[in-house]
Amino acid sequence: MAISNIRDMSNADFGTLDSTKHKHMIVYDATSDTFVIRDMDTVLSSDQVLDGDLPDDFVDQIEEELDVNDMTITSVDGGSF
C-alpha cells in the first residue's frame, strides 16, 4: 500500500505538527528506528556540514541511491523570502 501522507507512516514520530515545528526537518533516528522532526539549525550545524566537506562515503551513497531521472516533480514551493 502506498503512503500518501507522511504522517501515516508506521515508523514516524512527529508529535504535534504546528507552528512550533516551523524550520524543522524530517530525519531518521536510528536509535528509535523512526523518522522524527529536528530543528534545521541543529542538524545542519554539525561539523561535517560546517567544514564544507561532507564525508565521501555519504556523498557516494546519496549518488547511488538517488536518481533524479526517476523523480516526478510537478510543483516546487520555494517559500517566501
N, C-alpha and C positions, 0 to 999 in steps of 0.2 A: 504494500500500500504506500502510495506517495504521500509525503508530508507537504501540505500546502501552507501551514502556519508553523513557524519555527517553535512557537510556544508549545505546540502539541508533541514535540519530540519527547520520548520517554526518558532521555538522559540529559534533559535541560533543567537547570535550576536558576531561573531568572529572578525569583522573588517578585515583588510588585513592580511592574513596569509603569513608571510615571515620570514626571519632570525631574525627579532626583537622579534619574538614570541618563540624563542628557550628557552627551560627550563621554559615553561609556561604550565599550565594545564587547563582543562575544569572544570568549577564549575557552579553550579546552583545559580543564583541570584534571590532570592525570591521576592525582591522588584520590579524587572522588569519582573519577570516570564520568564526569558530567561537563556540559557546557555551561558557563557562568558569565555574568556580566562583571566587567572590571573597568575601572577608571582608565581612560586612554593615556593620560599623563603618566600614570604609574607603569603601565605596560610598555609604553614607548620610551620611557626614560631609563630602560635597562642599559647596562654597559655595552651590550652588543650593538644596540642601536645608536647610542650616543657617540661611540668611537668611529662611526661611519663605515664600519667593516663588519657586515654580517658574516657569520660562520659559513665557510664554503659548503659544508655538508647540508646546512639548512637551505642555501640557495639551490644546490643541486637537487634536493628533494622537491622543492617547490617547482622547479623547471620540469622535473619528471612527472609530477602529479597533476599539474595544471596545463591544459591545452586550450588556449583562447579560441582556437578554431572550433571547439566543441561547445562554446558558450553562446547562448542566445540572450542578448541584452536588448530589450525593447524600449527601456526608458532608464535614464540615469538622472538622479536628482543630486545636484552638487551642493544643495543647501543655499544659504544666503551669506553674503559677506558684507 
